[in-house]
Amino acid sequence: MSPDLELWLLVAICGLATFAWRGAGVFLSGGINPNSALFSWLGCVAYATLAALISRIMFLPVGTLAASALSDRMLAAAIAAAIFFLSGKNLFVGVFTGGVTLILITWVFRGA
């Protein structure tokens, strides 16, 4: 079997697997109550996971982010949160502002 055919076969199998799970989700979603206790619990778990990830990134960063000071990361996060709420809870604006703020703090005030 040629390498090109193998790659196309792999793409086709991955696509089928993805769409099979999506199809199953559509099929099963009709019987799910989004206001149930299970979904409330899943929402809490999702928020807790996100909070843990953000805490990990803030206090125990790796890679390039580890070179920035904790105070710089905290200031950028505070500004991002403020802009997030001031923009009507626009997630893109908040995240973008946090990233740009951290870059500016690092480049302008720390000389990196």
Number of C-alpha atoms within 10 A of each C-alpha: 5 6 8 9 10 11 11 11 12 12 12 12 12 12 11 12 12 11 12 12 11 12 12 10 11 10 10 10 11 8 7 10 10 10 8 9 10 12 13 12 11 11 12 12 12 12 12 12 12 12 12 12 11 14 12 12 14 19 13 11 16 11 6 7 14 14 11 16 15 15 10 19 24 15 15 22 21 13 17 23 19 15 20 20 13 12 13 10 13 12 15 11 17 21 18 13 20 24 14 13 19 22 17 16 18 17 11 10 10 11 8 11
